[in-house]
Amino acid sequence: MHYLYLAVIAAVVLGVIVGFAAPGLAKELKPLGTGFVNLIKMMISPIIFCTIVLGIGSVAKAAKVGKVGLLSLGYFLMMSTFALAIGLVVGNLLHPGEGLHLDPAAAAKAHKQAEGGEGTVDFLMGIIPTSFGSAFTEGQVLQTLLVALLAGFAVQKLGTKGEPIRRGIEHIQRLVFRILAMIMWAAPVGAFGAIAAVVGETGWGALRSLAVIMIGFYLTCLVFVFGVLGSVLWIGARINIFTLLRYLGREFLLILSTSSSESALPRLIAKMEHLGVSKPVVGITVPTGYSFNLDGTAIYLTMATLFIASAQDQPLGVGEQISLLLFMIIASKGAAGVSGAGIATLAGGLQSHRPELVDGVGFILGIDRFMSEARALTNFAGNAVATVLVGTWTKEFDRDQANRVFSGQAPFDEATLIDDHSDTPKDPGGDREKAVAHA
C-alpha cells in the first residue's frame, strides 16, 4: 500500500505537469479518470448491501448488552451529528471548488433536468425495484438500500437460524472489499487522467481549489479533535486530550503508515483495557464504534460533496445537503477503515441524489489519499475518547490505573498484545492487521 500511495502522489504531480505543459492532450486524458470512477460505481451496490445488512446486525447485538450498548450508540449519534454540522458549516464558509466551472455542458444539462424534475410520488415509487435482483443491476442506490434494510431486518428476525446467512454475507463482504482493493491499484491512472484533464481546462484555479479543501479539511479535523472531543473528554472524564493521544502515539504512527484506522483496532482494544477501562465496555464500545462512530468520515463526506457540487456550478441547497449527507453517513457504516470505501460512499451518495455530479468524484480522487489519513486519525481519536467516556459514565473505568499509566508507572507491555487478545472482536481483516500491529 505504501507503493500505491507514492504512485498516486507521483500521478497527481505528473497530471499537473501535463495539464500545464500540454492542455490539449490533458483534456483527452479525461476518460482515464472517468473509467476509474465507473469501476468504483460498479462496486457501490454490493458494498452498500453488505455493510447495511451487517450493520443492522451490529446494532441489534449492541442493544442487547443493555446500558453500555445503548449509551455508546447514543453518544456515537450525537458526535456524528456534531461532525456533520461542523463539516457543513466549514464547507459553506470556504466554498471549495467555486470558480472551477467543470464541464459546463453537463451543468447545463443538469439544470435542464432539474427544471423538469420528478415529483415526490415518482421519487418514492422509484425506490422500489422491479425485482430483487434489479436493485443490484440497474445502478439505483436507493433501491439497493431498501433491499439491504429489508434483508438486514429479515436476518435479524431469523435469530439463530439467520446466523449462517449473516456469516455468508460477511464472507461476501470480504470478497467485495478484496475486489475494491484490486480496483484501487488503478487509482494512480485514474488520478493522473482526472487531474490532468481538470488542470488542462482550468489551470491554476484547480490547484487553488484542491489546496483550499485539503487545508480546510485538515484544520476542521484538528478543531474537532482538540476542540470538540477535547472538551467532551475533559467535561466527562477530567482527562486531558493531549495526555490520551500521547499514550496512543504508536497507534497513530501505525495509522499514518497504512491510512486505515482498522490497522490499529487490536492495539486500541488492548491499550484501553490497560488504561483501566473494563473488558466488557471495551469489547462493546470499540468494535461498535468502528462501524458507527465515524467523525472523520462525516466531515470528509460533507466537504467533498460541497466541493464537487460547487466545482460543477451546481451548489446544493441546505435541505439537499442534509438529506444527501445523512444518506452517506448511513451508507458508510462498517466501511470506514477500508481503503477506497470513502470514494465509493461518496460516489454512491451522489449517484442516488444527483447522478450528474458523479463524474466530479474523479477530480477529488487525486487528493483522497492525502485526506484519508486525517479521516482515519480523527475516527481513531473519536473511538478512544468514546471508550474512556463510556467507561467513566458506567463506572467501569479504573482512574488509579489510568493515572499510573499516564505517569509512566505502568507501561504497556507490547509482548502481551496477541496472547491476551486473540479472542477479541475484530474486523474482517483482523488477523492480518493484528500481525502488523504486533510487528
C-alpha positions in Angstrom: 0.0 0.0 0.0 3.0 2.3 0.5 3.8 1.9 -3.2 0.3 2.7 -4.2 0.3 5.8 -2.0 3.6 7.0 -3.6 2.2 6.1 -7.1 -0.9 8.3 -6.6 1.3 11.2 -5.4 3.5 10.8 -8.5 0.5 10.5 -10.7 -1.0 13.7 -9.3 2.2 15.6 -9.9 2.6 14.2 -13.4 -1.0 15.1 -14.1 -0.5 18.7 -13.0 2.7 19.0 -15.2 0.9 17.5 -18.3 -2.1 19.8 -17.6 0.1 22.9 -17.8 2.5 21.7 -20.5 0.0 20.3 -22.9 -3.6 21.4 -22.1 -4.9 19.9 -25.3 -3.5 16.5 -24.7 -4.5 16.7 -21.0 -8.2 17.2 -21.9 -8.1 14.0 -23.9 -7.0 12.0 -20.8 -10.3 12.6 -19.1 -11.6 9.0 -19.9 -8.9 7.6 -17.6 -10.5 9.3 -14.7 -14.0 8.5 -15.9 -13.1 4.8 -16.3 -11.8 4.6 -12.8 -14.9 6.2 -11.4 -17.0 3.7 -13.3 -15.1 0.9 -11.7 -15.8 2.3 -8.3 -19.5 2.8 -9.2 -19.6 -0.9 -10.2 -18.9 -1.8 -6.5 -21.4 0.6 -4.9 -24.4 -1.7 -4.7 -22.6 -4.8 -3.2 -20.7 -2.6 -0.7 -23.9 -0.9 0.5 -25.8 -4.2 0.7 -23.2 -5.9 2.8 -22.4 -3.1 5.1 -26.1 -2.2 5.8 -27.1 -5.8 6.4 -24.1 -6.4 8.8 -24.6 -3.0 10.3 -28.2 -3.8 11.4 -26.9 -7.0 13.0 -24.3 -4.9 14.9 -26.9 -2.5 16.2 -29.1 -5.4 17.4 -26.1 -7.0 19.1 -25.1 -3.8 20.8 -28.6 -3.0 22.0 -28.8 -6.4 23.7 -26.0 -5.7 26.1 -28.1 -3.1 27.8 -26.8 0.1 29.3 -23.3 0.1 27.7 -24.6 -0.6 24.2 -27.4 2.0 24.3 -25.1 4.6 25.9 -22.5 4.0 23.2 -24.9 4.3 20.3 -26.4 7.4 21.8 -23.0 9.0 22.1 -22.0 8.0 18.6 -25.2 9.5 17.1 -24.5 12.8 19.0 -20.9 13.1 17.9 -21.7 12.1 14.3 -24.3 14.9 14.2 -21.7 17.4 15.6 -19.1 16.3 12.9 -21.8 16.5 10.2 -22.7 20.0 11.3 -19.1 21.2 11.5 -18.3 19.9 8.0 -21.4 21.6 6.6 -20.6 24.9 8.3 -16.9 24.9 7.2 -17.8 23.8 3.6 -20.4 26.5 3.2 -17.9 29.1 4.6 -15.0 28.0 2.4 -17.0 27.4 -0.8 -14.4 24.9 -2.1 -14.4 24.3 -5.8 -16.1 27.6 -6.5 -15.0 29.2 -9.8 -13.7 25.9 -11.4 -16.7 25.6 -13.8 -16.1 22.0 -14.6 -17.8 20.5 -17.6 -20.3 23.4 -18.3 -22.2 21.2 -20.9 -23.0 18.7 -18.2 -24.0 21.5 -15.8 -26.4 23.0 -18.4 -27.9 19.5 -19.0 -28.3 19.0 -15.2 -30.1 22.4 -14.8 -32.5 21.4 -17.6 -33.1 18.1 -15.9 -33.8 19.9 -12.6 -36.4 22.1 -14.2 -38.4 19.1 -15.3 -37.6 17.0 -12.3 -39.8 14.2 -11.0 -42.3 14.8 -8.2 -42.2 13.3 -4.7 -44.5 10.4 -5.5 -42.4 9.4 -8.6 -39.3 9.6 -6.4 -40.7 7.4 -3.7 -42.0 4.9 -6.2 -38.7 4.8 -7.9 -37.1 3.5 -4.7 -39.0 0.2 -5.1 -37.1 -2.1 -7.6 -38.9 -4.1 -10.2 -37.3 -7.2 -8.8 -35.0 -8.2 -6.0 -32.1 -8.6 -8.5 -32.7 -5.4 -10.4 -31.7 -3.4 -7.3 -28.2 -4.6 -7.9 -28.1 -4.3 -11.7 -29.7 -1.0 -12.5 -27.4 1.2 -10.5 -30.2 2.7 -8.4 -28.6 3.1 -5.0 -31.7 3.8 -3.0 -33.2 0.6 -4.4 -30.2 -1.3 -3.1 -30.5 0.5 0.3 -34.2 -0.6 0.5 -33.3 -4.3 -0.3 -30.4 -4.2 2.2 -32.6 -2.8 5.0 -35.3 -5.5 4.4 -32.6 -8.2 4.2 -30.9 -7.0 7.4 -34.2 -7.0 9.4 -35.1 -10.4 8.0 -31.8 -11.9 9.1 -32.3 -10.3 12.5 -35.8 -11.8 12.9 -34.5 -15.3 11.9 -32.4 -15.3 15.1 -30.0 -18.2 15.3 -31.3 -19.6 12.0 -30.1 -16.4 10.4 -26.5 -16.7 11.7 -25.3 -18.8 8.7 -26.7 -16.2 6.3 -25.0 -13.4 8.2 -21.7 -15.2 8.2 -22.1 -15.8 4.5 -22.7 -12.1 3.9 -19.5 -11.4 6.0 -17.6 -13.7 3.5 -19.2 -11.9 0.6 -18.2 -8.5 2.1 -14.6 -9.7 2.4 -14.7 -10.7 -1.3 -16.2 -7.3 -2.3 -13.6 -5.3 -0.4 -10.8 -7.5 -1.9 -12.1 -6.6 -5.4 -12.3 -3.0 -4.3 -8.7 -3.2 -3.1 -7.7 -4.6 -6.6 -9.5 -1.7 -8.3 -7.7 0.8 -6.1 -4.5 -0.3 -7.7 -5.8 1.6 -10.8 -6.0 4.8 -8.7 -2.8 6.3 -10.0 -4.1 6.0 -13.6 -7.4 7.5 -12.6 -5.9 10.3 -10.6 -3.5 11.1 -13.4 -6.3 11.4 -16.0 -8.7 13.3 -13.8 -6.1 15.8 -12.5 -4.5 16.3 -15.9 -7.9 17.0 -17.6 -9.1 19.4 -14.9 -5.8 21.3 -14.8 -5.8 21.5 -18.6 -9.3 23.0 -18.5 -8.9 25.3 -15.5 -5.2 26.0 -15.0 -4.2 27.4 -11.6 -7.8 27.5 -10.4 -7.8 23.7 -10.0 -4.7 23.7 -7.7 -6.0 26.5 -5.6 -9.3 24.8 -5.1 -7.6 21.5 -4.2 -5.4 23.3 -1.7 -8.4 25.0 -0.1 -10.4 21.8 0.5 -7.3 19.9 1.7 -6.1 22.6 4.2 -9.7 23.3 5.2 -10.4 19.6 5.9 -7.2 19.1 8.0 -7.9 22.2 10.0 -11.5 21.2 10.6 -10.4 17.7 11.8 -7.9 19.4 14.2 -10.6 21.7 15.6 -13.0 18.8 16.0 -10.4 16.6 17.8 -8.9 19.2 20.1 -11.9 21.4 20.4 -15.0 19.2 20.5 -13.5 15.8 21.6 -11.1 17.5 23.9 -13.9 19.5 25.6 -16.2 16.4 25.9 -13.4 14.3 27.3 -12.4 16.9 29.9 -16.0 17.6 31.0 -17.0 13.9 31.0 -13.9 12.3 32.5 -11.5 15.1 33.6 -8.8 13.8 31.2 -6.6 16.0 29.0 -7.0 15.1 25.3 -3.2 15.6 24.7 -2.4 13.1 27.5 -4.7 10.4 26.0 -3.4 11.0 22.4 0.2 10.9 23.6 -0.5 7.5 25.2 -1.8 6.3 21.8 1.2 7.7 19.9 2.4 4.4 18.4 -1.1 3.6 17.1 -1.3 7.0 15.4 2.0 6.2 13.6 0.6 2.8 12.5 -2.5 4.5 11.1 -0.3 7.1 9.3 1.6 4.3 7.6 -1.5 2.4 6.5 -4.0 5.2 6.1 -6.5 3.0 7.9 -7.8 3.2 11.4 -8.7 -0.6 11.2 -5.0 -1.5 11.4 -4.8 -0.2 15.0 -8.1 -1.9 16.2 -6.5 -4.8 18.2 -4.0 -2.4 19.8 -6.7 0.1 20.8 -8.6 -2.7 22.5 -5.5 -3.8 24.4 -4.5 -0.3 25.3 -7.9 0.8 26.5 -8.1 -2.3 28.8 -4.5 -1.5 30.0 -5.6 2.1 30.7 -8.3 0.8 33.2 -11.5 0.5 31.1 -13.2 -2.8 31.8 -13.1 -5.6 29.2 -16.9 -5.7 28.7 -17.0 -1.9 28.0 -14.0 -2.1 25.6 -15.4 -5.2 23.9 -18.7 -3.4 23.1 -17.6 0.2 22.6 -14.6 -0.2 20.4 -15.9 -2.7 17.7 -19.2 -0.9 17.6 -17.5 2.5 17.3 -15.5 1.3 14.3 -18.8 0.9 12.5 -20.9 3.8 13.9 -18.5 6.4 15.3 -17.1 7.9 12.1 -16.4 11.5 12.9 -13.6 12.0 10.3 -15.6 10.3 7.6 -18.6 12.5 8.3 -16.5 15.7 8.0 -14.9 14.4 4.8 -18.1 13.4 3.1 -19.7 16.8 3.8 -16.8 18.8 2.5 -16.1 16.6 -0.5 -19.8 16.8 -1.6 -19.9 20.6 -1.4 -16.6 20.8 -3.3 -17.8 18.6 -6.1 -21.1 20.4 -6.4 -19.5 23.9 -6.4 -16.9 22.9 -8.9 -19.6 21.9 -11.4 -21.6 25.1 -10.8 -24.5 23.1 -9.1 -24.4 24.1 -5.5 -26.7 22.2 -3.2 -29.4 23.7 -1.1 -29.3 23.3 2.7 -32.1 20.7 2.7 -30.5 18.8 -0.1 -27.1 18.8 1.6 -28.6 17.4 4.8 -30.6 14.6 3.1 -27.7 13.6 0.9 -25.1 13.6 3.6 -27.3 11.7 6.1 -27.6 9.0 3.4 -23.8 8.9 3.1 -23.3 8.5 6.8 -25.7 5.6 6.8 -24.1 4.0 3.8 -20.6 4.3 5.1 -21.2 2.3 8.3 -18.8 -0.6 8.6 -16.6 0.6 5.7 -14.6 3.4 7.4 -11.3 1.6 7.6 -11.2 0.2 4.1 -9.1 2.0 1.5 -11.3 3.3 -1.2 -14.6 2.9 0.7 -14.8 6.7 1.2 -14.7 7.3 -2.5 -17.3 4.5 -3.1 -19.6 6.0 -0.5 -19.2 9.5 -1.9 -19.9 8.2 -5.4 -22.9 6.2 -4.2 -24.5 9.2 -2.4 -24.1 11.4 -5.4 -25.4 8.7 -7.7 -28.6 8.3 -5.6 -29.3 12.0 -5.3 -27.6 13.9 -8.0 -26.2 11.4 -10.7 -25.0 14.3 -12.9 -22.4 15.1 -10.2 -20.7 11.7 -10.0 -18.0 12.5 -12.6 -16.7 15.1 -10.2 -15.5 12.3 -7.9 -12.6 11.7 -10.3 -11.3 15.2 -9.6 -11.1 14.7 -5.8 -9.6 11.3 -6.3 -6.1 12.8 -6.6 -6.2 14.2 -3.0 -8.4 11.5 -1.4 -5.3 9.6 -0.2 -4.0 12.7 1.5 -7.3 13.3 3.2 -7.7 9.6 4.2 -5.0 9.9 6.8 -6.8 12.8 8.6 -10.0 10.9 8.2 -8.6 7.7 9.9 -6.8 9.6 12.6 -10.0 11.5 13.5 -12.0 8.3 13.6 -9.5 6.6 15.8 -9.3 9.5 18.2 -13.1 9.6 18.4 -13.3 5.9 19.3 -10.6 6.2 22.0 -12.4 9.2 23.6 -15.7 7.3 23.4 -14.3 4.3 25.2 -13.0 6.3 28.1 -16.2 8.3 28.4 -18.5 5.3 28.3 -16.2 3.6 30.9 -16.5 6.6 33.1 -20.2 7.0 32.8 -20.8 3.3 33.6 -18.3 3.3 36.5 -16.2 0.7 34.6 -13.1 2.9 34.5 -10.2 2.5 37.0 -8.9 6.0 37.3 -6.0 5.0 39.6 -4.7 2.6 36.9 -5.1 5.4 34.3 -3.0 7.8 36.5 -0.3 5.1 36.8 -0.3 4.6 33.0 -0.2 8.3 32.2 2.6 8.9 34.7 4.7 6.1 33.2 4.5 3.8 36.3 2.6 1.1 34.4 3.9 1.0 30.8 2.1 -1.0 28.2 3.7 -4.4 27.5 3.8 -5.0 23.7 4.5 -8.7 24.1 1.1 -9.4 25.6 -0.9 -7.9 22.7 -1.6 -11.1 20.7 -1.6 -13.6 23.7 -4.2 -11.6 25.7 -6.4 -10.5 22.8 -6.5 -13.5 20.4 -10.3 -13.7 21.0 -11.3 -10.1 20.9 -13.8 -8.8 18.3 -12.1 -7.7 15.2 -12.8 -6.6 11.6 -12.8 -8.9 8.6 -9.0 -8.3 8.1 -8.3 -8.5 11.8 -5.8 -11.4 11.7 -3.6 -9.7 9.2 -3.8 -6.3 10.9 -3.1 -7.8 14.3 0.2 -9.2 12.9 1.0 -5.8 11.5 0.3 -4.2 14.8 2.4 -6.7 16.8 5.3 -6.3 14.4 
